[in-house]
């Protein structure tokens, strides 16, 4: 005779459409468990993580090559004049790191086009070649300046003190697509495919990340839930399940306890925990790939993968106690196939 543990049953679409889990639902489950089981969890705080270094400590200086002497030639022959004017403008001098990266990519693209022209002199060709070589050597530094110091990305990595809602599929898919776009940018830079890199709309990708804030909320929510469930588990796991069913007899207390579990944990909270797992499966590989060469990667692994692993460990410990209750008492928390 085969049995199947209720918590391993696939979550239905109806459950996924339920209202978002939040502080009220967490508190509701905990308060009912406290009353029925007689536990008193200790005060707790979200899972702690190391502080991110200041953006200024991660910035790389970029060579600021003067192209003023090329204005006359560029305006006549290959269009460098527009880029020169853009960089020398008042706005060009205070570009964000993402706009500066896009400028550098367009400049690399234009320099290569200029060097393909046969009409330029040998001395000018050498000057442009030197500039191209310097810009190629510094373009990855410009990319990392954007990755480490762009305000939108910093906000996502710092986190946001909100719990992840059971959001629309749009938020997850749009965030994943934005990260993929930034990864495509990094790959194009590595391949020195300047036209492909310059064509990627960095501002649009950053705008999506800012609009949904999914990355910022996900990491904090996992840390919050890990701390909450760890405190709850410490109190719950100190109890022996057999105290709720003396001589393996069903009691009113056991009946209420199983109702609390089925209604407020299995039906409300577990779909919420599953949502965190789905978000991590979709977003963490992209984020990990994006920061694969960054000194921030170990800190991100702690904030995302580490907090996800800790949350999963606490969930399994919590479920383990209920499995023990079901094995030692007539709790009825299994289904027959």
Secondary structure as a PSIPRED ss2 file (coil, helix, strand):
# PSIPRED VFORMAT (PSIPRED V4.0)

   1 X C   1.000  0.000  0.000
   2 X C   1.000  0.000  0.000
   3 X E   0.000  0.000  1.000
   4 X E   0.000  0.000  1.000
   5 X E   0.000  0.000  1.000
   6 X H   0.000  1.000  0.000
   7 X H   0.000  1.000  0.000
   8 X H   0.000  1.000  0.000
   9 X C   1.000  0.000  0.000
  10 X C   1.000  0.000  0.000
  11 X C   1.000  0.000  0.000
  12 X C   1.000  0.000  0.000
  13 X H   0.000  1.000  0.000
  14 X H   0.000  1.000  0.000
  15 X H   0.000  1.000  0.000
  16 X H   0.000  1.000  0.000
  17 X C   1.000  0.000  0.000
  18 X C   1.000  0.000  0.000
  19 X C   1.000  0.000  0.000
  20 X C   1.000  0.000  0.000
  21 X C   1.000  0.000  0.000
  22 X C   1.000  0.000  0.000
  23 X H   0.000  1.000  0.000
  24 X H   0.000  1.000  0.000
  25 X H   0.000  1.000  0.000
  26 X H   0.000  1.000  0.000
  27 X H   0.000  1.000  0.000
  28 X H   0.000  1.000  0.000
  29 X H   0.000  1.000  0.000
  30 X H   0.000  1.000  0.000
  31 X H   0.000  1.000  0.000
  32 X H   0.000  1.000  0.000
  33 X H   0.000  1.000  0.000
  34 X H   0.000  1.000  0.000
  35 X H   0.000  1.000  0.000
  36 X H   0.000  1.000  0.000
  37 X H   0.000  1.000  0.000
  38 X C   1.000  0.000  0.000
  39 X C   1.000  0.000  0.000
  40 X C   1.000  0.000  0.000
  41 X C   1.000  0.000  0.000
  42 X C   1.000  0.000  0.000
  43 X C   1.000  0.000  0.000
  44 X C   1.000  0.000  0.000
  45 X C   1.000  0.000  0.000
  46 X C   1.000  0.000  0.000
  47 X C   1.000  0.000  0.000
  48 X C   1.000  0.000  0.000
  49 X C   1.000  0.000  0.000
  50 X C   1.000  0.000  0.000
  51 X C   1.000  0.000  0.000
  52 X C   1.000  0.000  0.000
  53 X C   1.000  0.000  0.000
  54 X C   1.000  0.000  0.000
  55 X H   0.000  1.000  0.000
  56 X H   0.000  1.000  0.000
  57 X H   0.000  1.000  0.000
  58 X C   1.000  0.000  0.000
  59 X C   1.000  0.000  0.000
  60 X C   1.000  0.000  0.000
  61 X C   1.000  0.000  0.000
  62 X C   1.000  0.000  0.000
  63 X C   1.000  0.000  0.000
  64 X C   1.000  0.000  0.000
  65 X C   1.000  0.000  0.000
  66 X C   1.000  0.000  0.000
  67 X C   1.000  0.000  0.000
  68 X H   0.000  1.000  0.000
  69 X H   0.000  1.000  0.000
  70 X H   0.000  1.000  0.000
  71 X H   0.000  1.000  0.000
  72 X H   0.000  1.000  0.000
  73 X H   0.000  1.000  0.000
  74 X H   0.000  1.000  0.000
  75 X H   0.000  1.000  0.000
  76 X H   0.000  1.000  0.000
  77 X H   0.000  1.000  0.000
  78 X C   1.000  0.000  0.000
  79 X C   1.000  0.000  0.000
  80 X H   0.000  1.000  0.000
  81 X H   0.000  1.000  0.000
  82 X H   0.000  1.000  0.000
  83 X H   0.000  1.000  0.000
  84 X H   0.000  1.000  0.000
  85 X H   0.000  1.000  0.000
  86 X H   0.000  1.000  0.000
  87 X H   0.000  1.000  0.000
  88 X H   0.000  1.000  0.000
  89 X C   1.000  0.000  0.000
  90 X C   1.000  0.000  0.000
  91 X C   1.000  0.000  0.000
  92 X H   0.000  1.000  0.000
  93 X H   0.000  1.000  0.000
  94 X H   0.000  1.000  0.000
  95 X C   1.000  0.000  0.000
  96 X C   1.000  0.000  0.000
  97 X H   0.000  1.000  0.000
  98 X H   0.000  1.000  0.000
  99 X H   0.000  1.000  0.000
 100 X H   0.000  1.000  0.000
 101 X H   0.000  1.000  0.000
 102 X H   0.000  1.000  0.000
 103 X H   0.000  1.000  0.000
 104 X H   0.000  1.000  0.000
 105 X H   0.000  1.000  0.000
 106 X H   0.000  1.000  0.000
 107 X H   0.000  1.000  0.000
 108 X H   0.000  1.000  0.000
 109 X H   0.000  1.000  0.000
 110 X H   0.000  1.000  0.000
 111 X H   0.000  1.000  0.000
 112 X H   0.000  1.000  0.000
 113 X H   0.000  1.000  0.000
 114 X H   0.000  1.000  0.000
 115 X H   0.000  1.000  0.000
 116 X C   1.000  0.000  0.000
 117 X C   1.000  0.000  0.000
 118 X C   1.000  0.000  0.000
 119 X C   1.000  0.000  0.000
 120 X C   1.000  0.000  0.000
 121 X C   1.000  0.000  0.000
 122 X H   0.000  1.000  0.000
 123 X H   0.000  1.000  0.000
 124 X H   0.000  1.000  0.000
 125 X H   0.000  1.000  0.000
 126 X H   0.000  1.000  0.000
 127 X H   0.000  1.000  0.000
 128 X H   0.000  1.000  0.000
 129 X H   0.000  1.000  0.000
 130 X H   0.000  1.000  0.000
 131 X H   0.000  1.000  0.000
 132 X H   0.000  1.000  0.000
 133 X H   0.000  1.000  0.000
 134 X H   0.000  1.000  0.000
 135 X H   0.000  1.000  0.000
 136 X H   0.000  1.000  0.000
 137 X H   0.000  1.000  0.000
 138 X H   0.000  1.000  0.000
 139 X H   0.000  1.000  0.000
 140 X H   0.000  1.000  0.000
 141 X H   0.000  1.000  0.000
 142 X H   0.000  1.000  0.000
 143 X H   0.000  1.000  0.000
 144 X H   0.000  1.000  0.000
 145 X H   0.000  1.000  0.000
 146 X H   0.000  1.000  0.000
 147 X H   0.000  1.000  0.000
 148 X H   0.000  1.000  0.000
 149 X H   0.000  1.000  0.000
 150 X C   1.000  0.000  0.000
 151 X H   0.000  1.000  0.000
 152 X H   0.000  1.000  0.000
 153 X H   0.000  1.000  0.000
 154 X H   0.000  1.000  0.000
 155 X H   0.000  1.000  0.000
 156 X H   0.000  1.000  0.000
 157 X H   0.000  1.000  0.000
 158 X H   0.000  1.000  0.000
 159 X C   1.000  0.000  0.000
 160 X C   1.000  0.000  0.000
 161 X C   1.000  0.000  0.000
 162 X C   1.000  0.000  0.000
 163 X C   1.000  0.000  0.000
 164 X C   1.000  0.000  0.000
 165 X C   1.000  0.000  0.000
 166 X C   1.000  0.000  0.000
 167 X C   1.000  0.000  0.000
 168 X C   1.000  0.000  0.000
 169 X H   0.000  1.000  0.000
 170 X H   0.000  1.000  0.000
 171 X H   0.000  1.000  0.000
 172 X H   0.000  1.000  0.000
 173 X H   0.000  1.000  0.000
 174 X H   0.000  1.000  0.000
 175 X H   0.000  1.000  0.000
 176 X H   0.000  1.000  0.000
 177 X H   0.000  1.000  0.000
 178 X H   0.000  1.000  0.000
 179 X H   0.000  1.000  0.000
 180 X H   0.000  1.000  0.000
 181 X H   0.000  1.000  0.000
 182 X H   0.000  1.000  0.000
 183 X H   0.000  1.000  0.000
 184 X H   0.000  1.000  0.000
 185 X H   0.000  1.000  0.000
 186 X H   0.000  1.000  0.000
 187 X H   0.000  1.000  0.000
 188 X H   0.000  1.000  0.000
 189 X H   0.000  1.000  0.000
 190 X H   0.000  1.000  0.000
 191 X C   1.000  0.000  0.000
 192 X C   1.000  0.000  0.000
 193 X C   1.000  0.000  0.000
 194 X H   0.000  1.000  0.000
 195 X H   0.000  1.000  0.000
 196 X H   0.000  1.000  0.000
 197 X H   0.000  1.000  0.000
 198 X H   0.000  1.000  0.000
 199 X H   0.000  1.000  0.000
 200 X C   1.000  0.000  0.000
 201 X C   1.000  0.000  0.000
 202 X H   0.000  1.000  0.000
 203 X H   0.000  1.000  0.000
 204 X H   0.000  1.000  0.000
 205 X H   0.000  1.000  0.000
 206 X H   0.000  1.000  0.000
 207 X H   0.000  1.000  0.000
 208 X H   0.000  1.000  0.000
 209 X H   0.000  1.000  0.000
 210 X H   0.000  1.000  0.000
 211 X H   0.000  1.000  0.000
 212 X H   0.000  1.000  0.000
 213 X C   1.000  0.000  0.000
 214 X H   0.000  1.000  0.000
 215 X H   0.000  1.000  0.000
 216 X H   0.000  1.000  0.000
 217 X H   0.000  1.000  0.000
 218 X H   0.000  1.000  0.000
 219 X H   0.000  1.000  0.000
 220 X H   0.000  1.000  0.000
 221 X H   0.000  1.000  0.000
 222 X H   0.000  1.000  0.000
 223 X H   0.000  1.000  0.000
 224 X H   0.000  1.000  0.000
 225 X H   0.000  1.000  0.000
 226 X H   0.000  1.000  0.000
 227 X H   0.000  1.000  0.000
 228 X H   0.000  1.000  0.000
 229 X H   0.000  1.000  0.000
 230 X H   0.000  1.000  0.000
 231 X H   0.000  1.000  0.000
 232 X H   0.000  1.000  0.000
 233 X H   0.000  1.000  0.000
 234 X H   0.000  1.000  0.000
 235 X H   0.000  1.000  0.000
 236 X H   0.000  1.000  0.000
 237 X C   1.000  0.000  0.000
 238 X C   1.000  0.000  0.000
 239 X C   1.000  0.000  0.000
 240 X C   1.000  0.000  0.000
 241 X H   0.000  1.000  0.000
 242 X H   0.000  1.000  0.000
 243 X H   0.000  1.000  0.000
 244 X H   0.000  1.000  0.000
 245 X C   1.000  0.000  0.000
 246 X H   0.000  1.000  0.000
 247 X H   0.000  1.000  0.000
 248 X H   0.000  1.000  0.000
 249 X C   1.000  0.000  0.000
 250 X C   1.000  0.000  0.000
 251 X C   1.000  0.000  0.000
 252 X H   0.000  1.000  0.000
 253 X H   0.000  1.000  0.000
 254 X H   0.000  1.000  0.000
 255 X H   0.000  1.000  0.000
 256 X H   0.000  1.000  0.000
 257 X H   0.000  1.000  0.000
 258 X H   0.000  1.000  0.000
 259 X H   0.000  1.000  0.000
 260 X H   0.000  1.000  0.000
 261 X H   0.000  1.000  0.000
 262 X H   0.000  1.000  0.000
 263 X H   0.000  1.000  0.000
 264 X H   0.000  1.000  0.000
 265 X H   0.000  1.000  0.000
 266 X H   0.000  1.000  0.000
 267 X H   0.000  1.000  0.000
 268 X H   0.000  1.000  0.000
 269 X H   0.000  1.000  0.000
 270 X H   0.000  1.000  0.000
 271 X H   0.000  1.000  0.000
 272 X H   0.000  1.000  0.000
 273 X H   0.000  1.000  0.000
 274 X H   0.000  1.000  0.000
 275 X H   0.000  1.000  0.000
 276 X H   0.000  1.000  0.000
 277 X H   0.000  1.000  0.000
 278 X H   0.000  1.000  0.000
 279 X H   0.000  1.000  0.000
 280 X H   0.000  1.000  0.000
 281 X H   0.000  1.000  0.000
 282 X H   0.000  1.000  0.000
 283 X H   0.000  1.000  0.000
 284 X H   0.000  1.000  0.000
 285 X H   0.000  1.000  0.000
 286 X H   0.000  1.000  0.000
 287 X H   0.000  1.000  0.000
 288 X H   0.000  1.000  0.000
 289 X H   0.000  1.000  0.000
 290 X H   0.000  1.000  0.000
 291 X C   1.000  0.000  0.000
 292 X C   1.000  0.000  0.000
 293 X C   1.000  0.000  0.000
 294 X C   1.000  0.000  0.000
 295 X C   1.000  0.000  0.000
 296 X C   1.000  0.000  0.000
 297 X H   0.000  1.000  0.000
 298 X H   0.000  1.000  0.000
 299 X H   0.000  1.000  0.000
 300 X H   0.000  1.000  0.000
 301 X H   0.000  1.000  0.000
 302 X H   0.000  1.000  0.000
 303 X H   0.000  1.000  0.000
 304 X H   0.000  1.000  0.000
 305 X H   0.000  1.000  0.000
 306 X H   0.000  1.000  0.000
 307 X H   0.000  1.000  0.000
 308 X H   0.000  1.000  0.000
 309 X H   0.000  1.000  0.000
 310 X H   0.000  1.000  0.000
 311 X H   0.000  1.000  0.000
 312 X H   0.000  1.000  0.000
 313 X H   0.000  1.000  0.000
 314 X H   0.000  1.000  0.000
 315 X H   0.000  1.000  0.000
 316 X H   0.000  1.000  0.000
 317 X H   0.000  1.000  0.000
 318 X H   0.000  1.000  0.000
 319 X H   0.000  1.000  0.000
 320 X H   0.000  1.000  0.000
 321 X H   0.000  1.000  0.000
 322 X H   0.000  1.000  0.000
 323 X H   0.000  1.000  0.000
 324 X H   0.000  1.000  0.000
 325 X H   0.000  1.000  0.000
 326 X H   0.000  1.000  0.000
 327 X H   0.000  1.000  0.000
 328 X H   0.000  1.000  0.000
 329 X C   1.000  0.000  0.000
 330 X C   1.000  0.000  0.000
 331 X C   1.000  0.000  0.000
 332 X C   1.000  0.000  0.000
 333 X C   1.000  0.000  0.000
 334 X E   0.000  0.000  1.000
 335 X E   0.000  0.000  1.000
 336 X E   0.000  0.000  1.000
 337 X C   1.000  0.000  0.000
